[in-house]
Every structure is written in structure tokens, then in C-alpha cells.
């Protein structure tokens, strides 16, 4: 069964957002393999604004929407 990778928490809202924000590419890859929403929580914006180029490339490869809007800046 396993844990729900989309469970929401406090500061970063979920594990995916925390991994993207921190530049933890191996964790981002693992979570994407577990059906995390590639457009969740402004992931592409977060990775871009923090200079995490490998994660930006990974998100784009996985089909991230460069025009996605939502959250604080959308």
C-alpha cells in the first residue's frame, strides 16, 4: 500500500515541494515515479527561481506545464 506521496503538511505543503525547493533531485525523481503531480505547488517556478537547473530539466521532461498558474504567484 505505501504512503500517500501527496499528503499535505505545513511549511512546504508536501514532500514534493520540499524536495524541489531544496534542490534534492534524487528525491524529486523518486516522487515523480510515485505519481506526484508534476505541476503541483508551482514546482517548475520554485525550481527555476532557486536555480535548480537539473530539476527544471527533469520537470520539463516529465511534462511540466510552463504556463501553469496557481498558488501565491498565479
Secondary structure by P-SEA (a helix, b strand, c coil): ccccccccccccccaaaaaaaacaaaaaaaaaaacccccccaaaaaaaaacaaaaaaaaaaacccccccccccc
